[in-house]
């Protein structure tokens, strides 16, 4: 395994970070809003599925009325 000195490592890390394409503020805000919307939609979806399965199990076991 090749050894690398700390100064060279830091130079290489800085060089790699300069290559990164950072998102703009607008892209970050839009993406964040999209994530929140998807989380809300997923929560609604799984809540509805949970209610349906719960009602189905209660009906099948004769516990619901």
PDBQT receptor file of N, H, CA, C and O in Angstrom, charges set to zero:
ATOM      1  N   UNK A   1       0.842  -1.176   0.000  1.00  0.00    +0.000 N 
ATOM      2  CA  UNK A   1       0.000   0.000   0.000  1.00  0.00    +0.000 C 
ATOM      3  C   UNK A   1       0.892   1.246   0.000  1.00  0.00    +0.000 C 
ATOM      4  O   UNK A   1       1.823   1.362   0.797  1.00  0.00    +0.000 OA
ATOM      5  N   UNK A   2       0.592   2.152  -0.893  1.00  0.00    +0.000 N 
ATOM      6  H   UNK A   2      -0.164   2.057  -1.541  1.00  0.00    +0.000 HD
ATOM      7  CA  UNK A   2       1.411   3.355  -1.004  1.00  0.00    +0.000 C 
ATOM      8  C   UNK A   2       1.091   4.315   0.135  1.00  0.00    +0.000 C 
ATOM      9  O   UNK A   2      -0.062   4.476   0.535  1.00  0.00    +0.000 OA
ATOM     10  N   UNK A   3       2.136   4.943   0.641  1.00  0.00    +0.000 N 
ATOM     11  H   UNK A   3       3.072   4.812   0.316  1.00  0.00    +0.000 HD
ATOM     12  CA  UNK A   3       1.908   5.946   1.685  1.00  0.00    +0.000 C 
ATOM     13  C   UNK A   3       1.838   7.319   1.032  1.00  0.00    +0.000 C 
ATOM     14  O   UNK A   3       2.444   7.565  -0.010  1.00  0.00    +0.000 OA
ATOM     15  N   UNK A   4       1.096   8.189   1.662  1.00  0.00    +0.000 N 
ATOM     16  H   UNK A   4       0.603   7.988   2.509  1.00  0.00    +0.000 HD
ATOM     17  CA  UNK A   4       0.940   9.544   1.141  1.00  0.00    +0.000 C 
ATOM     18  C   UNK A   4       1.084  10.501   2.312  1.00  0.00    +0.000 C 
ATOM     19  O   UNK A   4       0.558  10.254   3.397  1.00  0.00    +0.000 OA
ATOM     20  N   UNK A   5       1.798  11.589   2.086  1.00  0.00    +0.000 N 
ATOM     21  H   UNK A   5       2.226  11.790   1.205  1.00  0.00    +0.000 HD
ATOM     22  CA  UNK A   5       1.983  12.513   3.201  1.00  0.00    +0.000 C 
ATOM     23  C   UNK A   5       0.753  13.399   3.344  1.00  0.00    +0.000 C 
ATOM     24  O   UNK A   5       0.023  13.612   2.376  1.00  0.00    +0.000 OA
ATOM     25  N   UNK A   6       0.521  13.917   4.550  1.00  0.00    +0.000 N 
ATOM     26  H   UNK A   6       1.114  13.744   5.336  1.00  0.00    +0.000 HD
ATOM     27  CA  UNK A   6      -0.694  14.702   4.812  1.00  0.00    +0.000 C 
ATOM     28  C   UNK A   6      -0.853  15.926   3.905  1.00  0.00    +0.000 C 
ATOM     29  O   UNK A   6      -1.969  16.243   3.494  1.00  0.00    +0.000 OA
ATOM     30  N   UNK A   7       0.233  16.608   3.593  1.00  0.00    +0.000 N 
ATOM     31  H   UNK A   7       1.140  16.350   3.927  1.00  0.00    +0.000 HD
ATOM     32  CA  UNK A   7       0.139  17.809   2.756  1.00  0.00    +0.000 C 
ATOM     33  C   UNK A   7      -0.344  17.449   1.353  1.00  0.00    +0.000 C 
ATOM     34  O   UNK A   7      -1.179  18.150   0.783  1.00  0.00    +0.000 OA
ATOM     35  N   UNK A   8       0.176  16.365   0.802  1.00  0.00    +0.000 N 
ATOM     36  H   UNK A   8       0.855  15.795   1.265  1.00  0.00    +0.000 HD
ATOM     37  CA  UNK A   8      -0.251  15.933  -0.523  1.00  0.00    +0.000 C 
ATOM     38  C   UNK A   8      -1.721  15.509  -0.486  1.00  0.00    +0.000 C 
ATOM     39  O   UNK A   8      -2.477  15.801  -1.412  1.00  0.00    +0.000 OA
ATOM     40  N   UNK A   9      -2.116  14.830   0.568  1.00  0.00    +0.000 N 
ATOM     41  H   UNK A   9      -1.502  14.592   1.321  1.00  0.00    +0.000 HD
ATOM     42  CA  UNK A   9      -3.511  14.401   0.724  1.00  0.00    +0.000 C 
ATOM     43  C   UNK A   9      -4.441  15.608   0.720  1.00  0.00    +0.000 C 
ATOM     44  O   UNK A   9      -5.463  15.605   0.035  1.00  0.00    +0.000 OA
ATOM     45  N   UNK A  10      -4.088  16.646   1.488  1.00  0.00    +0.000 N 
ATOM     46  H   UNK A  10      -3.258  16.649   2.045  1.00  0.00    +0.000 HD
ATOM     47  CA  UNK A  10      -4.917  17.853   1.568  1.00  0.00    +0.000 C 
ATOM     48  C   UNK A  10      -4.995  18.527   0.200  1.00  0.00    +0.000 C 
ATOM     49  O   UNK A  10      -6.066  18.986  -0.198  1.00  0.00    +0.000 OA
ATOM     50  N   UNK A  11      -3.888  18.595  -0.521  1.00  0.00    +0.000 N 
ATOM     51  H   UNK A  11      -3.017  18.223  -0.198  1.00  0.00    +0.000 HD
ATOM     52  CA  UNK A  11      -3.901  19.195  -1.862  1.00  0.00    +0.000 C 
ATOM     53  C   UNK A  11      -4.825  18.422  -2.795  1.00  0.00    +0.000 C 
ATOM     54  O   UNK A  11      -5.561  19.019  -3.580  1.00  0.00    +0.000 OA
ATOM     55  N   UNK A  12      -4.788  17.117  -2.710  1.00  0.00    +0.000 N 
ATOM     56  H   UNK A  12      -4.190  16.632  -2.072  1.00  0.00    +0.000 HD
ATOM     57  CA  UNK A  12      -5.649  16.301  -3.564  1.00  0.00    +0.000 C 
ATOM     58  C   UNK A  12      -7.123  16.463  -3.196  1.00  0.00    +0.000 C 
ATOM     59  O   UNK A  12      -7.981  16.513  -4.077  1.00  0.00    +0.000 OA
ATOM     60  N   UNK A  13      -7.417  16.545  -1.900  1.00  0.00    +0.000 N 
ATOM     61  H   UNK A  13      -6.719  16.504  -1.185  1.00  0.00    +0.000 HD
ATOM     62  CA  UNK A  13      -8.796  16.756  -1.464  1.00  0.00    +0.000 C 
ATOM     63  C   UNK A  13      -9.302  18.104  -1.967  1.00  0.00    +0.000 C 
ATOM     64  O   UNK A  13     -10.421  18.191  -2.472  1.00  0.00    +0.000 OA
ATOM     65  N   UNK A  14      -8.506  19.142  -1.838  1.00  0.00    +0.000 N 
ATOM     66  H   UNK A  14      -7.597  19.072  -1.428  1.00  0.00    +0.000 HD
ATOM     67  CA  UNK A  14      -8.904  20.473  -2.318  1.00  0.00    +0.000 C 
ATOM     68  C   UNK A  14      -9.129  20.442  -3.826  1.00  0.00    +0.000 C 
ATOM     69  O   UNK A  14     -10.076  21.051  -4.324  1.00  0.00    +0.000 OA
ATOM     70  N   UNK A  15      -8.267  19.738  -4.554  1.00  0.00    +0.000 N 
ATOM     71  H   UNK A  15      -7.498  19.243  -4.149  1.00  0.00    +0.000 HD
ATOM     72  CA  UNK A  15      -8.433  19.609  -5.998  1.00  0.00    +0.000 C 
ATOM     73  C   UNK A  15      -9.731  18.914  -6.359  1.00  0.00    +0.000 C 
ATOM     74  O   UNK A  15     -10.400  19.312  -7.314  1.00  0.00    +0.000 OA
ATOM     75  N   UNK A  16     -10.102  17.875  -5.607  1.00  0.00    +0.000 N 
ATOM     76  H   UNK A  16      -9.560  17.552  -4.832  1.00  0.00    +0.000 HD
ATOM     77  CA  UNK A  16     -11.356  17.163  -5.874  1.00  0.00    +0.000 C 
ATOM     78  C   UNK A  16     -12.567  18.018  -5.526  1.00  0.00    +0.000 C 
ATOM     79  O   UNK A  16     -13.563  18.000  -6.250  1.00  0.00    +0.000 OA
ATOM     80  N   UNK A  17     -12.498  18.764  -4.432  1.00  0.00    +0.000 N 
ATOM     81  H   UNK A  17     -11.689  18.778  -3.844  1.00  0.00    +0.000 HD
ATOM     82  CA  UNK A  17     -13.613  19.611  -4.029  1.00  0.00    +0.000 C 
ATOM     83  C   UNK A  17     -13.854  20.696  -5.075  1.00  0.00    +0.000 C 
ATOM     84  O   UNK A  17     -15.000  21.084  -5.299  1.00  0.00    +0.000 OA
ATOM     85  N   UNK A  18     -12.800  21.191  -5.717  1.00  0.00    +0.000 N 
ATOM     86  H   UNK A  18     -11.868  20.876  -5.534  1.00  0.00    +0.000 HD
ATOM     87  CA  UNK A  18     -12.961  22.209  -6.755  1.00  0.00    +0.000 C 
ATOM     88  C   UNK A  18     -13.687  21.659  -7.979  1.00  0.00    +0.000 C 
ATOM     89  O   UNK A  18     -14.274  22.428  -8.740  1.00  0.00    +0.000 OA
ATOM     90  N   UNK A  19     -13.657  20.352  -8.181  1.00  0.00    +0.000 N 
ATOM     91  H   UNK A  19     -13.179  19.727  -7.563  1.00  0.00    +0.000 HD
ATOM     92  CA  UNK A  19     -14.317  19.729  -9.325  1.00  0.00    +0.000 C 
ATOM     93  C   UNK A  19     -15.817  19.544  -9.101  1.00  0.00    +0.000 C 
ATOM     94  O   UNK A  19     -16.561  19.299 -10.051  1.00  0.00    +0.000 OA
ATOM     95  N   UNK A  20     -16.258  19.659  -7.857  1.00  0.00    +0.000 N 
ATOM     96  H   UNK A  20     -15.653  19.858  -7.086  1.00  0.00    +0.000 HD
ATOM     97  CA  UNK A  20     -17.655  19.410  -7.520  1.00  0.00    +0.000 C 
ATOM     98  C   UNK A  20     -18.530  20.529  -8.079  1.00  0.00    +0.000 C 
ATOM     99  O   UNK A  20     -18.189  21.708  -7.982  1.00  0.00    +0.000 OA
ATOM    100  N   UNK A  21     -19.654  20.146  -8.662  1.00  0.00    +0.000 N 
ATOM    101  H   UNK A  21     -19.932  19.189  -8.741  1.00  0.00    +0.000 HD
ATOM    102  CA  UNK A  21     -20.635  21.121  -9.119  1.00  0.00    +0.000 C 
ATOM    103  C   UNK A  21     -21.662  21.282  -8.003  1.00  0.00    +0.000 C 
ATOM    104  O   UNK A  21     -22.490  20.398  -7.782  1.00  0.00    +0.000 OA
ATOM    105  N   UNK A  22     -21.606  22.395  -7.311  1.00  0.00    +0.000 N 
ATOM    106  H   UNK A  22     -20.933  23.113  -7.490  1.00  0.00    +0.000 HD
ATOM    107  CA  UNK A  22     -22.483  22.633  -6.183  1.00  0.00    +0.000 C 
ATOM    108  C   UNK A  22     -23.819  23.152  -6.672  1.00  0.00    +0.000 C 
ATOM    109  O   UNK A  22     -23.853  23.953  -7.606  1.00  0.00    +0.000 OA
ATOM    110  N   UNK A  23     -24.941  22.718  -6.063  1.00  0.00    +0.000 N 
ATOM    111  H   UNK A  23     -24.914  22.068  -5.304  1.00  0.00    +0.000 HD
ATOM    112  CA  UNK A  23     -26.253  23.205  -6.493  1.00  0.00    +0.000 C 
ATOM    113  C   UNK A  23     -26.450  24.670  -6.107  1.00  0.00    +0.000 C 
ATOM    114  O   UNK A  23     -25.886  25.159  -5.129  1.00  0.00    +0.000 OA
ATOM    115  N   UNK A  24     -27.258  25.341  -6.898  1.00  0.00    +0.000 N 
ATOM    116  H   UNK A  24     -27.716  24.943  -7.693  1.00  0.00    +0.000 HD
ATOM    117  CA  UNK A  24     -27.584  26.728  -6.571  1.00  0.00    +0.000 C 
ATOM    118  C   UNK A  24     -28.596  26.750  -5.426  1.00  0.00    +0.000 C 
ATOM    119  O   UNK A  24     -29.162  25.720  -5.059  1.00  0.00    +0.000 OA
ATOM    120  N   UNK A  25     -28.812  27.941  -4.872  1.00  0.00    +0.000 N 
ATOM    121  H   UNK A  25     -28.352  28.777  -5.171  1.00  0.00    +0.000 HD
ATOM    122  CA  UNK A  25     -29.779  28.065  -3.782  1.00  0.00    +0.000 C 
ATOM    123  C   UNK A  25     -31.169  27.678  -4.277  1.00  0.00    +0.000 C 
ATOM    124  O   UNK A  25     -31.921  27.009  -3.568  1.00  0.00    +0.000 OA
ATOM    125  N   UNK A  26     -31.510  28.101  -5.497  1.00  0.00    +0.000 N 
ATOM    126  H   UNK A  26     -30.900  28.645  -6.073  1.00  0.00    +0.000 HD
ATOM    127  CA  UNK A  26     -32.827  27.786  -6.053  1.00  0.00    +0.000 C 
ATOM    128  C   UNK A  26     -32.995  26.279  -6.212  1.00  0.00    +0.000 C 
ATOM    129  O   UNK A  26     -34.048  25.739  -5.871  1.00  0.00    +0.000 OA
ATOM    130  N   UNK A  27     -31.983  25.595  -6.720  1.00  0.00    +0.000 N 
ATOM    131  H   UNK A  27     -31.128  26.033  -6.997  1.00  0.00    +0.000 HD
ATOM    132  CA  UNK A  27     -32.052  24.135  -6.879  1.00  0.00    +0.000 C 
ATOM    133  C   UNK A  27     -32.225  23.449  -5.531  1.00  0.00    +0.000 C 
ATOM    134  O   UNK A  27     -32.985  22.487  -5.412  1.00  0.00    +0.000 OA
ATOM    135  N   UNK A  28     -31.530  23.938  -4.526  1.00  0.00    +0.000 N 
ATOM    136  H   UNK A  28     -30.913  24.719  -4.622  1.00  0.00    +0.000 HD
ATOM    137  CA  UNK A  28     -31.622  23.350  -3.195  1.00  0.00    +0.000 C 
ATOM    138  C   UNK A  28     -33.025  23.534  -2.615  1.00  0.00    +0.000 C 
ATOM    139  O   UNK A  28     -33.583  22.604  -2.033  1.00  0.00    +0.000 OA
ATOM    140  N   UNK A  29     -33.591  24.724  -2.769  1.00  0.00    +0.000 N 
ATOM    141  H   UNK A  29     -33.138  25.480  -3.241  1.00  0.00    +0.000 HD
ATOM    142  CA  UNK A  29     -34.929  24.997  -2.244  1.00  0.00    +0.000 C 
ATOM    143  C   UNK A  29     -35.958  24.130  -2.963  1.00  0.00    +0.000 C 
ATOM    144  O   UNK A  29     -36.811  23.523  -2.316  1.00  0.00    +0.000 OA
ATOM    145  N   UNK A  30     -35.888  24.064  -4.298  1.00  0.00    +0.000 N 
ATOM    146  H   UNK A  30     -35.194  24.557  -4.824  1.00  0.00    +0.000 HD
ATOM    147  CA  UNK A  30     -36.849  23.280  -5.070  1.00  0.00    +0.000 C 
ATOM    148  C   UNK A  30     -36.748  21.800  -4.693  1.00  0.00    +0.000 C 
ATOM    149  O   UNK A  30     -37.768  21.135  -4.509  1.00  0.00    +0.000 OA
ATOM    150  N   UNK A  31     -35.550  21.297  -4.581  1.00  0.00    +0.000 N 
ATOM    151  H   UNK A  31     -34.721  21.837  -4.731  1.00  0.00    +0.000 HD
ATOM    152  CA  UNK A  31     -35.365  19.893  -4.221  1.00  0.00    +0.000 C 
ATOM    153  C   UNK A  31     -35.894  19.612  -2.818  1.00  0.00    +0.000 C 
ATOM    154  O   UNK A  31     -36.519  18.576  -2.587  1.00  0.00    +0.000 OA
ATOM    155  N   UNK A  32     -35.652  20.512  -1.894  1.00  0.00    +0.000 N 
ATOM    156  H   UNK A  32     -35.145  21.353  -2.082  1.00  0.00    +0.000 HD
ATOM    157  CA  UNK A  32     -36.144  20.343  -0.530  1.00  0.00    +0.000 C 
ATOM    158  C   UNK A  32     -37.671  20.311  -0.503  1.00  0.00    +0.000 C 
ATOM    159  O   UNK A  32     -38.267  19.482   0.185  1.00  0.00    +0.000 OA
ATOM    160  N   UNK A  33     -38.299  21.211  -1.250  1.00  0.00    +0.000 N 
ATOM    161  H   UNK A  33     -37.816  21.885  -1.809  1.00  0.00    +0.000 HD
ATOM    162  CA  UNK A  33     -39.768  21.228  -1.314  1.00  0.00    +0.000 C 
ATOM    163  C   UNK A  33     -40.281  19.928  -1.916  1.00  0.00    +0.000 C 
ATOM    164  O   UNK A  33     -41.266  19.369  -1.433  1.00  0.00    +0.000 OA
ATOM    165  N   UNK A  34     -39.627  19.442  -2.964  1.00  0.00    +0.000 N 
ATOM    166  H   UNK A  34     -38.827  19.896  -3.356  1.00  0.00    +0.000 HD
ATOM    167  CA  UNK A  34     -40.037  18.180  -3.582  1.00  0.00    +0.000 C 
ATOM    168  C   UNK A  34     -39.935  17.028  -2.598  1.00  0.00    +0.000 C 
ATOM    169  O   UNK A  34     -40.804  16.156  -2.573  1.00  0.00    +0.000 OA
ATOM    170  N   UNK A  35     -38.895  17.014  -1.793  1.00  0.00    +0.000 N 
ATOM    171  H   UNK A  35     -38.189  17.722  -1.813  1.00  0.00    +0.000 HD
ATOM    172  CA  UNK A  35     -38.732  15.952  -0.800  1.00  0.00    +0.000 C 
ATOM    173  C   UNK A  35     -39.866  16.008   0.228  1.00  0.00    +0.000 C 
ATOM    174  O   UNK A  35     -40.441  14.976   0.575  1.00  0.00    +0.000 OA
ATOM    175  N   UNK A  36     -40.185  17.199   0.710  1.00  0.00    +0.000 N 
ATOM    176  H   UNK A  36     -39.718  18.037   0.429  1.00  0.00    +0.000 HD
ATOM    177  CA  UNK A  36     -41.280  17.330   1.679  1.00  0.00    +0.000 C 
ATOM    178  C   UNK A  36     -42.604  16.871   1.078  1.00  0.00    +0.000 C 
ATOM    179  O   UNK A  36     -43.383  16.190   1.746  1.00  0.00    +0.000 OA
ATOM    180  N   UNK A  37     -42.867  17.236  -0.172  1.00  0.00    +0.000 N 
ATOM    181  H   UNK A  37     -42.234  17.789  -0.714  1.00  0.00    +0.000 HD
ATOM    182  CA  UNK A  37     -44.105  16.810  -0.826  1.00  0.00    +0.000 C 
ATOM    183  C   UNK A  37     -44.154  15.291  -0.934  1.00  0.00    +0.000 C 
ATOM    184  O   UNK A  37     -45.188  14.684  -0.655  1.00  0.00    +0.000 OA
ATOM    185  N   UNK A  38     -43.054  14.675  -1.334  1.00  0.00    +0.000 N 
ATOM    186  H   UNK A  38     -42.214  15.168  -1.561  1.00  0.00    +0.000 HD
ATOM    187  CA  UNK A  38     -43.028  13.217  -1.458  1.00  0.00    +0.000 C 
ATOM    188  C   UNK A  38     -43.208  12.533  -0.106  1.00  0.00    +0.000 C 
ATOM    189  O   UNK A  38     -43.861  11.492  -0.023  1.00  0.00    +0.000 OA
ATOM    190  N   UNK A  39     -42.641  13.099   0.946  1.00  0.00    +0.000 N 
ATOM    191  H   UNK A  39     -42.111  13.944   0.879  1.00  0.00    +0.000 HD
ATOM    192  CA  UNK A  39     -42.799  12.532   2.291  1.00  0.00    +0.000 C 
ATOM    193  C   UNK A  39     -44.269  12.601   2.721  1.00  0.00    +0.000 C 
ATOM    194  O   UNK A  39     -44.807  11.647   3.284  1.00  0.00    +0.000 OA
ATOM    195  N   UNK A  40     -44.906  13.736   2.447  1.00  0.00    +0.000 N 
ATOM    196  H   UNK A  40     -44.469  14.510   1.990  1.00  0.00    +0.000 HD
ATOM    197  CA  UNK A  40     -46.322  13.881   2.796  1.00  0.00    +0.000 C 
ATOM    198  C   UNK A  40     -47.172  12.893   2.015  1.00  0.00    +0.000 C 
ATOM    199  O   UNK A  40     -48.053  12.247   2.582  1.00  0.00    +0.000 OA
ATOM    200  N   UNK A  41     -46.911  12.771   0.703  1.00  0.00    +0.000 N 
ATOM    201  H   UNK A  41     -46.195  13.296   0.243  1.00  0.00    +0.000 HD
ATOM    202  CA  UNK A  41     -47.668  11.820  -0.122  1.00  0.00    +0.000 C 
ATOM    203  C   UNK A  41     -47.462  10.380   0.351  1.00  0.00    +0.000 C 
ATOM    204  O   UNK A  41     -48.411   9.596   0.396  1.00  0.00    +0.000 OA
ATOM    205  N   UNK A  42     -46.233  10.038   0.700  1.00  0.00    +0.000 N 
ATOM    206  H   UNK A  42     -45.463  10.674   0.663  1.00  0.00    +0.000 HD
ATOM    207  CA  UNK A  42     -45.961   8.687   1.190  1.00  0.00    +0.000 C 
ATOM    208  C   UNK A  42     -46.679   8.443   2.517  1.00  0.00    +0.000 C 
ATOM    209  O   UNK A  42     -47.216   7.359   2.743  1.00  0.00    +0.000 OA
ATOM    210  N   UNK A  43     -46.690   9.440   3.389  1.00  0.00    +0.000 N 
ATOM    211  H   UNK A  43     -46.254  10.321   3.206  1.00  0.00    +0.000 HD
ATOM    212  CA  UNK A  43     -47.377   9.296   4.682  1.00  0.00    +0.000 C 
ATOM    213  C   UNK A  43     -48.875   9.090   4.475  1.00  0.00    +0.000 C 
ATOM    214  O   UNK A  43     -49.487   8.248   5.134  1.00  0.00    +0.000 OA
ATOM    215  N   UNK A  44     -49.462   9.857   3.563  1.00  0.00    +0.000 N 
ATOM    216  H   UNK A  44     -48.965  10.541   3.028  1.00  0.00    +0.000 HD
ATOM    217  CA  UNK A  44     -50.891   9.691   3.281  1.00  0.00    +0.000 C 
ATOM    218  C   UNK A  44     -51.157   8.310   2.704  1.00  0.00    +0.000 C 
ATOM    219  O   UNK A  44     -52.091   7.626   3.126  1.00  0.00    +0.000 OA
ATOM    220  N   UNK A  45     -50.337   7.896   1.739  1.00  0.00    +0.000 N 
ATOM    221  H   UNK A  45     -49.579   8.451   1.396  1.00  0.00    +0.000 HD
ATOM    222  CA  UNK A  45     -50.507   6.589   1.105  1.00  0.00    +0.000 C 
ATOM    223  C   UNK A  45     -50.451   5.464   2.135  1.00  0.00    +0.000 C 
ATOM    224  O   UNK A  45     -51.334   4.607   2.170  1.00  0.00    +0.000 OA
ATOM    225  N   UNK A  46     -49.418   5.467   2.969  1.00  0.00    +0.000 N 
ATOM    226  H   UNK A  46     -48.701   6.163   2.940  1.00  0.00    +0.000 HD
ATOM    227  CA  UNK A  46     -49.272   4.382   3.943  1.00  0.00    +0.000 C 
ATOM    228  C   UNK A  46     -50.337   4.443   5.032  1.00  0.00    +0.000 C 
ATOM    229  O   UNK A  46     -50.712   3.406   5.580  1.00  0.00    +0.000 OA
ATOM    230  N   UNK A  47     -50.833   5.637   5.357  1.00  0.00    +0.000 N 
ATOM    231  H   UNK A  47     -50.528   6.480   4.912  1.00  0.00    +0.000 HD
ATOM    232  CA  UNK A  47     -51.930   5.741   6.323  1.00  0.00    +0.000 C 
ATOM    233  C   UNK A  47     -53.195   5.114   5.769  1.00  0.00    +0.000 C 
ATOM    234  O   UNK A  47     -53.896   4.390   6.474  1.00  0.00    +0.000 OA
ATOM    235  N   UNK A  48     -53.489   5.396   4.493  1.00  0.00    +0.000 N 
ATOM    236  H   UNK A  48     -52.919   5.984   3.920  1.00  0.00    +0.000 HD
ATOM    237  CA  UNK A  48     -54.678   4.817   3.869  1.00  0.00    +0.000 C 
ATOM    238  C   UNK A  48     -54.558   3.300   3.793  1.00  0.00    +0.000 C 
ATOM    239  O   UNK A  48     -55.511   2.584   4.100  1.00  0.00    +0.000 OA
ATOM    240  N   UNK A  49     -53.390   2.806   3.386  1.00  0.00    +0.000 N 
ATOM    241  H   UNK A  49     -52.615   3.387   3.137  1.00  0.00    +0.000 HD
ATOM    242  CA  UNK A  49     -53.171   1.356   3.310  1.00  0.00    +0.000 C 
ATOM    243  C   UNK A  49     -53.334   0.734   4.694  1.00  0.00    +0.000 C 
ATOM    244  O   UNK A  49     -53.948  -0.324   4.831  1.00  0.00    +0.000 OA
ATOM    245  N   UNK A  50     -52.788   1.386   5.717  1.00  0.00    +0.000 N 
ATOM    246  H   UNK A  50     -52.290   2.246   5.606  1.00  0.00    +0.000 HD
ATOM    247  CA  UNK A  50     -52.895   0.879   7.083  1.00  0.00    +0.000 C 
ATOM    248  C   UNK A  50     -54.357   0.814   7.528  1.00  0.00    +0.000 C 
ATOM    249  O   UNK A  50     -54.785  -0.170   8.131  1.00  0.00    +0.000 OA
ATOM    250  N   UNK A  51     -55.116   1.861   7.229  1.00  0.00    +0.000 N 
ATOM    251  H   UNK A  51     -54.769   2.661   6.739  1.00  0.00    +0.000 HD
ATOM    252  CA  UNK A  51     -56.537   1.859   7.597  1.00  0.00    +0.000 C 
ATOM    253  C   UNK A  51     -57.288   0.737   6.885  1.00  0.00    +0.000 C 
ATOM    254  O   UNK A  51     -58.108   0.052   7.496  1.00  0.00    +0.000 OA
ATOM    255  N   UNK A  52     -57.010   0.548   5.592  1.00  0.00    +0.000 N 
ATOM    256  H   UNK A  52     -56.344   1.105   5.095  1.00  0.00    +0.000 HD
ATOM    257  CA  UNK A  52     -57.686  -0.500   4.833  1.00  0.00    +0.000 C 
ATOM    258  C   UNK A  52     -57.326  -1.892   5.359  1.00  0.00    +0.000 C 
ATOM    259  O   UNK A  52     -58.202  -2.741   5.528  1.00  0.00    +0.000 OA
ATOM    260  N   UNK A  53     -56.050  -2.120   5.612  1.00  0.00    +0.000 N 
ATOM    261  H   UNK A  53     -55.339  -1.430   5.474  1.00  0.00    +0.000 HD
ATOM    262  CA  UNK A  53     -55.636  -3.426   6.132  1.00  0.00    +0.000 C 
ATOM    263  C   UNK A  53     -56.206  -3.668   7.530  1.00  0.00    +0.000 C 
ATOM    264  O   UNK A  53     -56.629  -4.777   7.853  1.00  0.00    +0.000 OA
ATOM    265  N   UNK A  54     -56.212  -2.630   8.345  1.00  0.00    +0.000 N 
ATOM    266  H   UNK A  54     -55.869  -1.728   8.083  1.00  0.00    +0.000 HD
ATOM    267  CA  UNK A  54     -56.769  -2.760   9.690  1.00  0.00    +0.000 C 
ATOM    268  C   UNK A  54     -58.253  -3.108   9.634  1.00  0.00    +0.000 C 
ATOM    269  O   UNK A  54     -58.722  -3.985  10.360  1.00  0.00    +0.000 OA
ATOM    270  N   UNK A  55     -58.981  -2.415   8.771  1.00  0.00    +0.000 N 
ATOM    271  H   UNK A  55     -58.600  -1.703   8.182  1.00  0.00    +0.000 HD
ATOM    272  CA  UNK A  55     -60.406  -2.705   8.622  1.00  0.00    +0.000 C 
ATOM    273  C   UNK A  55     -60.612  -4.124   8.081  1.00  0.00    +0.000 C 
ATOM    274  O   UNK A  55     -61.525  -4.826   8.516  1.00  0.00    +0.000 OA
ATOM    275  N   UNK A  56     -59.777  -4.543   7.146  1.00  0.00    +0.000 N 
ATOM    276  H   UNK A  56     -59.035  -3.973   6.793  1.00  0.00    +0.000 HD
ATOM    277  CA  UNK A  56     -59.883  -5.893   6.591  1.00  0.00    +0.000 C 
ATOM    278  C   UNK A  56     -59.629  -6.976   7.633  1.00  0.00    +0.000 C 
ATOM    279  O   UNK A  56     -60.335  -7.984   7.673  1.00  0.00    +0.000 OA
ATOM    280  N   UNK A  57     -58.627  -6.768   8.468  1.00  0.00    +0.000 N 
ATOM    281  H   UNK A  57     -58.053  -5.949   8.436  1.00  0.00    +0.000 HD
ATOM    282  CA  UNK A  57     -58.313  -7.749   9.511  1.00  0.00    +0.000 C 
ATOM    283  C   UNK A  57     -59.440  -7.794  10.534  1.00  0.00    +0.000 C 
ATOM    284  O   UNK A  57     -59.855  -8.874  10.956  1.00  0.00    +0.000 OA
ATOM    285  N   UNK A  58     -59.937  -6.626  10.936  1.00  0.00    +0.000 N 
ATOM    286  H   UNK A  58     -59.600  -5.749  10.593  1.00  0.00    +0.000 HD
ATOM    287  CA  UNK A  58     -61.052  -6.597  11.907  1.00  0.00    +0.000 C 
ATOM    288  C   UNK A  58     -62.280  -7.298  11.338  1.00  0.00    +0.000 C 
ATOM    289  O   UNK A  58     -62.959  -8.040  12.047  1.00  0.00    +0.000 OA
ATOM    290  N   UNK A  59     -62.562  -7.062  10.061  1.00  0.00    +0.000 N 
ATOM    291  H   UNK A  59     -62.010  -6.459   9.486  1.00  0.00    +0.000 HD
ATOM    292  CA  UNK A  59     -63.694  -7.711   9.427  1.00  0.00    +0.000 C 
ATOM    293  C   UNK A  59     -63.491  -9.226   9.378  1.00  0.00    +0.000 C 
ATOM    294  O   UNK A  59     -64.406  -9.992   9.681  1.00  0.00    +0.000 OA
ATOM    295  N   UNK A  60     -62.279  -9.652   8.992  1.00  0.00    +0.000 N 
ATOM    296  H   UNK A  60     -61.536  -9.030   8.746  1.00  0.00    +0.000 HD
ATOM    297  CA  UNK A  60     -61.993 -11.085   8.864  1.00  0.00    +0.000 C 
ATOM    298  C   UNK A  60     -62.073 -11.796  10.217  1.00  0.00    +0.000 C 
ATOM    299  O   UNK A  60     -62.485 -12.954  10.291  1.00  0.00    +0.000 OA
ATOM    300  N   UNK A  61     -61.682 -11.108  11.269  1.00  0.00    +0.000 N 
ATOM    301  H   UNK A  61     -61.347 -10.168  11.208  1.00  0.00    +0.000 HD
ATOM    302  CA  UNK A  61     -61.720 -11.723  12.609  1.00  0.00    +0.000 C 
ATOM    303  C   UNK A  61     -63.045 -11.480  13.324  1.00  0.00    +0.000 C 
ATOM    304  O   UNK A  61     -63.248 -11.965  14.437  1.00  0.00    +0.000 OA
ATOM    305  N   UNK A  62     -63.924 -10.751  12.704  1.00  0.00    +0.000 N 
ATOM    306  H   UNK A  62     -63.759 -10.357  11.800  1.00  0.00    +0.000 HD
ATOM    307  CA  UNK A  62     -65.239 -10.495  13.299  1.00  0.00    +0.000 C 
ATOM    308  C   UNK A  62     -65.178  -9.528  14.467  1.00  0.00    +0.000 C 
ATOM    309  O   UNK A  62     -66.045  -9.556  15.340  1.00  0.00    +0.000 OA
ATOM    310  N   UNK A  63     -64.167  -8.675  14.493  1.00  0.00    +0.000 N 
ATOM    311  H   UNK A  63     -63.463  -8.653  13.784  1.00  0.00    +0.000 HD
ATOM    312  CA  UNK A  63     -64.019  -7.741  15.612  1.00  0.00    +0.000 C 
ATOM    313  C   UNK A  63     -64.685  -6.402  15.328  1.00  0.00    +0.000 C 
ATOM    314  O   UNK A  63     -64.984  -5.642  16.249  1.00  0.00    +0.000 OA
ATOM    315  N   UNK A  64     -64.912  -6.120  14.069  1.00  0.00    +0.000 N 
ATOM    316  H   UNK A  64     -64.669  -6.737  13.321  1.00  0.00    +0.000 HD
ATOM    317  CA  UNK A  64     -65.499  -4.829  13.707  1.00  0.00    +0.000 C 
ATOM    318  C   UNK A  64     -67.000  -4.892  13.692  1.00  0.00    +0.000 C 
ATOM    319  O   UNK A  64     -67.588  -5.967  13.576  1.00  0.00    +0.000 OA
ATOM    320  N   UNK A  65     -67.605  -3.766  13.806  1.00  0.00    +0.000 N 
ATOM    321  H   UNK A  65     -67.127  -2.893  13.899  1.00  0.00    +0.000 HD
ATOM    322  CA  UNK A  65     -69.048  -3.814  13.833  1.00  0.00    +0.000 C 
ATOM    323  C   UNK A  65     -69.681  -2.731  13.122  1.00  0.00    +0.000 C 
ATOM    324  O   UNK A  65     -70.909  -2.659  13.072  1.00  0.00    +0.000 OA
TER     325      UNK A  65
